[in-house]
């Protein structure tokens, strides 16, 4: 489905590189919101996630999955207060046959929240903001994975190994 007036386009399995099916997914924090949301993305695209590295040509590895926030040490209840949130991660694509990194990229997203005077901030709001930041990060990672540059790198890796075998 394509809405040409607004540029909206659904994610589809057809856009996802066929070289990633099957795919091995690994994360330093396998149960972090980012890892969970990426796994949900792969399921929605019907990408087979392999149980072991040897069952997939390529791996996607998530590292430095960090959610952080800052707030002032002292808060004056009569003045507005600014809170800053950031989610970042490094995504690496590994060729499992050669055990080499073929591409890596650092991603981050941030959001600020201003509390008005006498407004109360509860800790569970962190979870909501972290979820939203991870949702944004998953979208950016998806668009990187389906980009022409990433597809060219994957294709080039396969072609170079095929060429070496036949020569």
N, C-alpha and C positions, 0 to 999 in steps of 0.2 A: 504494500500500500504506500502510495506517495502523495503527499499534499504539496503540490508545486507552489502554491501561494505562500506557504510559511516555511518551506524547507524541511518539514517534518518527515522523517523516514523511519519505519520500524526496523529494529534489529532483526536480522534473519541469518539462518544457517548458511545461506548462499554467499553472504558477505564474509563469513569467517574462513580463514585460510584452510583449505582441505588438508594441508600438511599437518595441521593440529588435530587431526582425527585419526587415530587416538592421540591423546595428550596426557602427559604426566604432570600433575600439579603438586607443587611443594611449597610450604610456607614455614617460616620460623615460628609463626603463631597460627597453627592450623584452625583454631577456634575463634580467632579475632573476627570482629565484624567485617573487615575487608575480605578475609579469606572465605568466610561464609557467603558473602554476597558474590564473590567471584565464582565460587562453586555453583551457586544458584544461577548465575549467568550462563555458565557452561551447560548446565542441565536444560535451561530454557532454549538453548541453541542446539540441543540434542548432540552435544559433543561427548564422545566416549572418553571418560577420564580413567586412564589405566591405573591399576593397583601398584605396578612396579615400573621403574624407569625403563627396564629392558622391553616392556610391552609397548613403548611409544617411541617414535623417532625423536620428538622434541619434548622438552620440559619447559614449563613456565614456573619460575621460582620467585617467590615474594620474600623480600628481606627488608630490614629496617622499617617495619610496619609500626609507625609511631603516631599516637594521638597525644597532643599536648595542648595546654591552655595556660593562659596567664591572666592574673588579676592583681590588682594592687594589694599590698600587704595591709594597708590602712584604708578603710572606706569611710567616707563621711556620708552619713545617711541623708544629708540635705542636698548633696550634689550628685549629678549623674556619674555613673561608673562604667568604664569600658572593659569588656572581657574579650580576649582574643583566643581563637581556637584554630588549631592546625592539624591536619592529617597528612602524613607523607609515607611513601613506600618506594622501594626500588624493585622494578620488575626486570627479570633477566630471562632471556630465551636461551636454552642450552641445547646443543646438538648431542643427543644421548649416545650416538655411535662413536663420536670422537671425544665426548666429554669436554666440549669447549663451549665457551660463551659466544654466541653469534650476534647477540644484540642485548643491550641493557639500557634502561631509561629510569630516571628518577621522576617521581610524580608527587605533587603536593597541592593541597587545596586549603583555603582558610576562610574563616568567617569571624566577624566581629559582632558583639552584642552589647548594646548600651542599655544599662539599667537606669531608669529614671529615679529621681529622689524618692526615698521610702519604698522602693520596689524590692521585693524579696526574691532572691534567686535560690532555687533548690538544686541539690546535687544531681537529682535524676534528670535535670535538663541537660547535663553533660551527655548522657546516653542518647538523647534525641538529637543533639547537635552532632555527635560522633556518627550516628547512623546516617544523617543527611550528608555529612562530609564524605563518608565512605561511598554513598550512592553516587555522588559527583565523581569521586575518584574512579569508581568502577566504570563509569561512562567514558572517562578520558582514557583509561587503560584499554577499554574495548576499541575505541576509535584508533588507538595506536596499533593494536593487534591487527585490525582490518585495513590499515593504511597500505598504500602502494609500496612504500619503502619497506615495511615489514614483510609483505608478501614477496617482494623482490629478493630480500635477504634469505628468506626460507627457500625460495625456488633456486637461487644461486648456490646455496649450500648443497642441495640435492643434486643439481646439475654438475657441480664440481666433483662430487664423489662418484657420480655415474661416469663422467668423462675419464677420471683416473682409472676406474676399473676396466674400461674398454680399451685404454691405450697400452 
